[in-house]
């Protein structure tokens, strides 16, 4: 206050001094405002960048057979039907789409990472079909020496007449033939499907893997006295077979389903649900619904996981540090569905000694049940579901689908960027940009 009074009282120098001080004050104020504006600009830019990062990035050039699916667009629906009208048996069609539109561009991008899976020009080709007989079901295995893909018919399906009265069959195709038509959308009749006459016959085969240069099948069995077993088949004629394992300390397995080899200890791990009984071609179960481990060097068979409803597909991460098991308890065979039971993929930690621990929920599939599961070299997990093949990153995030609009029980990687997809009455060949991360051994 004193300085202010003094300045005003001086008619000469003090007025000039005040003017000078005022000018400096304005400069300081202007400088502060500039810094404030800059700060606000930086803050605004940060908010904008943060907001941008929260929005899925859409590439300027999406491959011709791919489309981006905006999940936020169906976070809120105008009407949500009750479970009696819409459940795991239905195919979800997002608002603004039709089933035809979803099938026309079958590579559905939910996350940018899926572009690494499909590459710049993914294709999907229908290479074989059947009117009602589910010829293209499971046990999809690539045999590199002959570049052929093996798969099996559905066991226990009424349309096939298989199960108790006759066994499901093994079939194969040439990947060279599939590759030659991979630019077409429909190439039915151009790829020959061959029946493989195993001898002795593998009874109701379901799962299969490469095993010591041959193919190992999980056979569900037939009736009360033809038990479920693991059977080795020579992939070349005469397709001779040898039983590897058919009991657990004298007790029948229920209905062996799928297998995977641990890349660290090379043991065979396999699942044993009760689908043979649920489809009326095997007796009531005599063991819990478990996952087993077989050491073919010592013959030891041990249980590695239990507490599952219907343990189904199984696969190891490329490093062998994790195992994934699909529980398809929601699918009850002839008894129908139970939507409150698992349609879930679980992940386990795998110790160096091959034991499992720390079961965690990895993913719950929104359509159908997760049946066959496989991994690529980056550890992404692929699951055959009610509308096609779902693809998850190692964190369990759904990053994309190969959308068929129909159920795929199983599929597998084949050759260089190929994938054969079984869809019961349809057989597809996809071209993508990744390969299998599973252990296949030597050929």
Number of C-alpha atoms within 10 A of each C-alpha: 5 6 8 9 9 11 16 12 11 13 9 10 10 14 15 13 13 15 12 12 12 12 12 12 12 12 12 12 12 12 12 12 12 12 12 12 12 12 12 12 12 12 12 12 12 12 12 12 11 11 10 11 10 9 10 15 12 15 10 6 7 15 17 14 17 24 19 18 20 16 12 9 11 13 8 9 10 6 6 9 9 8 9 6 9 12 17 20 17 15 18 16 14 16 10 8 10 12 14 11 12 19 18 17 19 22 29 23 23 22 20 15 14 19 23 11 20 24 16 16 14 22 23 28 22 21 25 22 19 13 9 12 18 23 27 29 26 31 32 29 23 26 23 14 10 12 14 19 24 26 30 27 26 29 31 27 16 14 12 17 16 21 24 20 11 15 23 27 22 26 20 20 21 17 22 13 15 24 16 12 18 21 15 13 15 15 19 18 11 13 19 14 15 12 14 19 15 20 14 13 20 28 26 29 31 29 30 26 25 25 20 12 16 19 20 27 29 28 28 33 29 26 17 13 10 13 21 29 25 26 22 24 26 16 22 13 11 12 16 16 20 15 15 15 17 19 15 14 7 7 11 18 25 28 29 30 32 31 29 27 24 25 19 17 12 19 18 19 24 27 30 26 28 27 24 27 20 20 20 16 23 25 18 13 18 11 14 16 22 22 25 18 22 19 14 13 8 7 10 11 18 14 16 15 19 14 10 19 19 28 30 31 28 27 27 28 25 21 16 21 17 18 22 24 30 29 26 23 22 20 23 16 17 14 9 10 16 14 16 8 15 21 27 22 27 20 24 20 17 19 13 11 8 19 14 18 15 10 14 12 14 20 18 17 19 19 21 26 30 31 29 28 27 25 26 17 14 16 20 22 26 24 27 31 28 27 24 26 27 24 25 22 18 14 11 16 15 22 19 26 24 23 24 24 19 20 25 31 29 30 30 26 26 24 19 12 17 24 24 27 30 29 28 23 20 24 21 24 26 23 23 22 15 21 19 22 20 24 21 19 13 9 11
